């Protein structure tokens, strides 16, 4: 109502005290159009979510054996850290992109130091726009328009190969939104170690020490096997991360568009009430003027 009063003061002719009904009608029409768009976007997001969710759930079985074999060590202390932030290319999906960026920046502070290096690899236009503002010098690689075509493992494996060729790392830390439900997608960090780091950790014991209990066949050395495992693990984790983040994006967009539709409905109710009150006030004023004129003629 305060906004409508401001609109009335800005657009009503000088000397007119009440808001124009035409202004309210135009505002109601624009709100109705916005509501139609948000409802359509919610339905589109729901349709896309159903298609991607099945792929995301199936992809979880790919990286889980690697976690059982090589482990996931987020607290490992290495010199060269590469933080891969997965985000969306489009907006109107709540704060999932901002959450990933905040976690990436916090992770960068934790892994930085006098003898350490921590850089970014960015997937998605939204994270790129936020990182360029204050962390431009730490960006090594930016990849956008990943979801122009339907996501598949071949596409992501080529992407993972490009990342491995262009960055030097001891640990790759993938930050993404893990899909739990339409309203729950917490930010998650998956850690993939370089073959040299894996070998060093396996020699020091712990979970990775179990690698020595496996027999190696085919004439390949332990270093070559670890190289192949690390690259395959990274492509599998990246595939799952991209799909999980795509699911989270559509779920967040559904929630955001549903909230927008409800807000538009509430605003439309307030505008309708204001319009009816303004119209009734103008009718009452005209009736008073007619009665007053008739009384003056009789007198």
C-alpha positions as CSV (number, residue, x, y, z in Angstrom):
1,X,0.0,0.0,0.0
2,X,2.9,2.4,0.7
3,X,4.2,1.6,-2.8
4,X,0.8,2.3,-4.3
5,X,0.6,5.6,-2.5
6,X,4.1,6.5,-3.9
7,X,3.0,5.5,-7.4
8,X,-0.1,7.7,-7.0
9,X,2.0,10.7,-5.9
10,X,4.4,10.1,-8.8
11,X,1.9,9.5,-11.6
12,X,-1.3,11.2,-10.6
13,X,-1.9,14.7,-12.0
14,X,-1.1,17.7,-9.7
15,X,-4.0,18.4,-7.4
16,X,-5.5,14.9,-7.5
17,X,-5.4,13.4,-4.0
18,X,-6.5,9.8,-4.7
19,X,-4.6,7.2,-6.7
20,X,-5.8,6.7,-10.3
21,X,-7.7,3.5,-10.9
22,X,-6.0,3.2,-14.3
23,X,-2.6,3.0,-12.5
24,X,-3.8,0.2,-10.3
25,X,-5.3,-1.7,-13.2
26,X,-2.0,-1.5,-15.1
27,X,-0.2,-2.7,-12.0
28,X,-2.6,-5.6,-11.5
29,X,-2.1,-6.6,-15.2
30,X,1.7,-6.7,-14.8
31,X,1.5,-8.7,-11.6
32,X,-0.8,-11.3,-13.3
33,X,1.6,-11.6,-16.2
34,X,4.5,-12.1,-13.7
35,X,2.5,-14.8,-11.9
36,X,1.8,-16.7,-15.1
37,X,5.5,-16.7,-15.9
38,X,6.6,-17.9,-12.5
39,X,4.0,-20.7,-12.5
40,X,5.2,-21.8,-15.9
41,X,8.9,-21.7,-14.8
42,X,8.0,-23.8,-11.8
43,X,6.4,-26.5,-14.0
44,X,9.4,-26.5,-16.4
45,X,11.8,-26.9,-13.4
46,X,9.8,-29.8,-12.0
47,X,9.9,-31.5,-15.4
48,X,13.6,-31.1,-15.7
49,X,14.2,-32.2,-12.1
50,X,12.4,-35.5,-12.7
51,X,14.7,-36.2,-15.7
52,X,18.0,-35.3,-13.9
53,X,17.2,-36.9,-10.6
54,X,17.3,-40.4,-11.9
55,X,20.7,-39.8,-13.5
56,X,22.0,-38.3,-10.3
57,X,20.9,-41.2,-8.1
58,X,22.4,-43.7,-10.5
59,X,25.7,-41.8,-10.6
60,X,26.2,-42.2,-6.9
61,X,27.1,-45.8,-7.4
62,X,30.0,-44.9,-9.6
63,X,32.1,-42.9,-7.1
64,X,31.2,-44.9,-4.0
65,X,33.6,-47.8,-4.7
66,X,36.5,-45.2,-5.0
67,X,35.6,-43.7,-1.6
68,X,35.7,-47.2,-0.1
69,X,39.1,-47.9,-1.7
70,X,40.9,-44.5,-1.7
71,X,38.8,-42.7,0.9
72,X,37.8,-39.1,1.0
73,X,40.3,-37.0,3.0
74,X,39.1,-33.4,3.2
75,X,41.6,-32.6,6.0
76,X,44.7,-33.8,4.1
77,X,47.5,-31.2,4.2
78,X,49.1,-30.6,0.8
79,X,50.9,-27.7,-0.9
80,X,48.8,-27.3,-4.1
81,X,45.1,-27.2,-3.7
82,X,42.6,-26.6,-6.6
83,X,39.1,-25.8,-5.6
84,X,36.5,-26.6,-8.3
85,X,33.3,-24.7,-7.7
86,X,30.2,-26.1,-9.5
87,X,27.4,-23.6,-10.1
88,X,24.7,-22.9,-12.6
89,X,24.7,-20.8,-15.8
90,X,21.2,-19.3,-15.1
91,X,19.8,-17.5,-12.1
92,X,16.3,-17.4,-10.4
93,X,17.3,-20.5,-8.3
94,X,17.6,-19.1,-4.8
95,X,21.0,-18.8,-3.0
96,X,22.6,-22.1,-4.0
97,X,25.3,-20.4,-6.1
98,X,26.1,-17.9,-3.4
99,X,26.4,-20.8,-0.9
100,X,28.9,-22.7,-3.1
101,X,31.0,-19.5,-3.6
102,X,31.0,-18.8,0.1
103,X,32.1,-22.3,1.0
104,X,34.8,-22.2,-1.7
105,X,36.2,-18.9,-0.3
106,X,36.2,-20.3,3.2
107,X,38.0,-23.4,1.9
108,X,40.5,-21.3,0.1
109,X,41.4,-19.5,3.4
110,X,41.8,-22.8,5.2
111,X,44.1,-24.3,2.6
112,X,46.2,-21.2,2.0
113,X,49.5,-20.5,3.7
114,X,53.1,-19.2,3.3
115,X,54.2,-22.4,1.5
116,X,50.8,-23.4,0.1
117,X,48.9,-22.5,-3.1
118,X,45.2,-22.5,-3.5
119,X,43.5,-21.7,-6.8
120,X,40.0,-21.9,-8.3
121,X,38.5,-23.7,-11.3
122,X,35.0,-22.4,-11.9
123,X,32.1,-24.2,-13.6
124,X,29.1,-22.0,-14.3
125,X,28.4,-18.4,-15.2
126,X,27.0,-17.4,-11.8
127,X,30.1,-18.4,-9.7
128,X,32.3,-16.8,-12.3
129,X,30.6,-13.5,-12.0
130,X,31.0,-13.6,-8.2
131,X,34.7,-14.7,-8.2
132,X,35.8,-12.2,-10.7
133,X,34.8,-9.3,-8.4
134,X,37.4,-10.1,-5.7
135,X,39.3,-13.3,-6.5
136,X,40.2,-12.8,-10.2
137,X,44.0,-13.4,-9.6
138,X,43.3,-16.9,-8.1
139,X,41.2,-18.2,-11.0
140,X,43.0,-20.7,-13.2
141,X,40.2,-21.9,-15.4
142,X,36.5,-21.0,-16.2
143,X,34.1,-23.3,-17.9
144,X,30.5,-22.1,-18.7
145,X,27.4,-23.4,-20.7
146,X,28.0,-26.9,-19.4
147,X,24.3,-27.7,-19.4
148,X,23.6,-26.5,-22.9
149,X,23.2,-30.1,-23.9
150,X,21.9,-33.0,-21.8
151,X,24.6,-34.1,-19.3
152,X,26.4,-37.4,-19.9
153,X,29.5,-39.1,-18.7
154,X,31.4,-38.6,-22.0
155,X,30.9,-34.8,-21.8
156,X,32.0,-34.6,-18.2
157,X,35.0,-36.9,-18.7
158,X,36.3,-34.6,-21.5
159,X,35.8,-31.7,-19.1
160,X,37.7,-33.5,-16.4
161,X,40.6,-34.3,-18.8
162,X,40.8,-30.5,-19.7
163,X,41.0,-29.6,-16.0
164,X,43.8,-32.2,-15.3
165,X,45.8,-30.9,-18.3
166,X,45.6,-27.2,-17.3
167,X,46.2,-27.3,-13.5
168,X,48.9,-28.6,-11.2
169,X,47.5,-30.0,-8.0
170,X,48.1,-32.2,-5.0
171,X,44.4,-32.2,-4.1
172,X,41.3,-31.4,-6.0
173,X,38.4,-30.2,-3.9
174,X,35.0,-30.2,-5.7
175,X,32.4,-27.9,-4.1
176,X,28.8,-28.6,-5.1
177,X,25.2,-28.7,-3.8
178,X,24.2,-32.3,-3.0
179,X,20.6,-33.0,-3.7
180,X,18.6,-34.5,-0.8
181,X,15.1,-33.3,-1.6
182,X,13.4,-30.4,-3.3
183,X,14.0,-28.2,-0.3
184,X,17.3,-29.7,1.0
185,X,20.6,-29.4,-0.9
186,X,23.5,-28.8,1.5
187,X,26.8,-27.7,0.1
188,X,29.3,-30.6,-0.1
189,X,33.0,-31.0,-0.6
190,X,34.5,-34.0,-2.3
191,X,38.3,-34.4,-2.3
192,X,40.4,-36.2,-4.9
193,X,44.1,-36.6,-4.3
194,X,46.9,-36.7,-6.9
195,X,48.6,-40.1,-7.6
196,X,51.7,-38.9,-5.8
197,X,49.7,-37.8,-2.7
198,X,47.8,-41.1,-2.7
199,X,51.0,-43.1,-2.8
200,X,52.5,-41.0,0.0
201,X,49.4,-41.4,2.1
202,X,49.3,-45.2,1.4
203,X,52.9,-45.6,2.6
204,X,52.1,-43.7,5.8
205,X,49.3,-46.2,6.6
206,X,45.6,-45.4,7.4
207,X,42.7,-46.1,5.1
208,X,44.9,-45.8,2.0
209,X,47.4,-48.4,3.4
210,X,44.9,-51.1,2.4
211,X,46.0,-50.6,-1.3
212,X,49.1,-52.8,-0.6
213,X,46.8,-55.8,0.1
214,X,45.6,-55.9,-3.5
215,X,47.5,-57.9,-6.2
216,X,48.5,-56.0,-9.4
217,X,48.1,-57.9,-12.6
218,X,49.0,-56.9,-16.2
219,X,52.5,-55.7,-15.7
220,X,51.6,-52.2,-14.6
221,X,53.5,-50.5,-11.7
222,X,51.8,-49.2,-8.6
223,X,52.3,-45.6,-9.8
224,X,50.6,-46.3,-13.1
225,X,47.7,-48.0,-11.4
226,X,47.3,-45.0,-9.0
227,X,47.5,-42.6,-11.9
228,X,44.6,-44.3,-13.7
229,X,42.6,-44.7,-10.6
230,X,43.0,-41.0,-9.7
231,X,41.9,-39.8,-13.1
232,X,39.0,-42.2,-13.3
233,X,38.0,-41.2,-9.7
234,X,38.0,-37.5,-10.6
235,X,35.9,-38.0,-13.7
236,X,33.3,-40.1,-11.7
237,X,33.2,-37.6,-8.8
238,X,32.8,-34.7,-11.3
239,X,30.0,-36.5,-13.1
240,X,28.1,-37.0,-9.8
241,X,28.8,-33.4,-8.6
242,X,27.5,-31.9,-11.9
243,X,24.4,-33.9,-11.8
244,X,23.8,-33.3,-8.0
245,X,24.2,-29.6,-8.6
246,X,21.9,-29.6,-11.6
247,X,19.2,-31.4,-9.4
248,X,19.7,-28.9,-6.7
249,X,19.4,-26.0,-9.2
250,X,16.0,-27.2,-10.5
251,X,14.8,-27.9,-6.9
252,X,15.8,-24.5,-5.8
253,X,14.2,-22.9,-8.9
254,X,10.9,-24.8,-8.1
255,X,10.9,-23.4,-4.6
256,X,11.8,-19.9,-5.7
257,X,9.2,-19.8,-8.4
258,X,6.6,-21.2,-6.0
259,X,7.4,-18.4,-3.5
260,X,7.2,-15.8,-6.3
261,X,3.8,-17.1,-7.4
262,X,2.5,-16.9,-3.9
263,X,3.9,-13.4,-3.4
264,X,2.4,-12.3,-6.7
265,X,-1.0,-13.7,-5.5
266,X,-0.8,-11.8,-2.2
267,X,0.2,-8.6,-4.0
268,X,-2.7,-9.1,-6.5
269,X,-5.2,-9.4,-3.5
270,X,-3.9,-6.1,-2.0
271,X,-4.1,-4.3,-5.4
272,X,-7.6,-5.6,-5.9
273,X,-8.6,-4.3,-2.5
274,X,-7.0,-0.9,-3.3
275,X,-8.7,-0.8,-6.7
276,X,-12.2,-1.5,-5.3
277,X,-11.8,1.0,-2.5
278,X,-10.6,3.7,-4.9
279,X,-13.5,3.0,-7.3
280,X,-16.0,3.0,-4.6
281,X,-14.6,6.3,-3.2
282,X,-14.9,7.9,-6.6
283,X,-18.5,6.7,-7.1
284,X,-19.4,8.0,-3.6
285,X,-17.9,11.3,-4.4
286,X,-19.8,11.6,-7.6
287,X,-23.1,10.7,-5.9
288,X,-22.5,13.3,-3.2
289,X,-21.8,15.9,-5.9
290,X,-25.0,15.0,-7.8
291,X,-27.1,15.1,-4.6
292,X,-25.5,18.4,-3.5
293,X,-26.3,19.9,-6.9
294,X,-29.9,18.8,-6.9
295,X,-30.3,20.2,-3.4
296,X,-28.9,23.5,-4.5
297,X,-31.3,23.7,-7.4
298,X,-34.3,23.0,-5.1
299,X,-33.2,25.6,-2.6
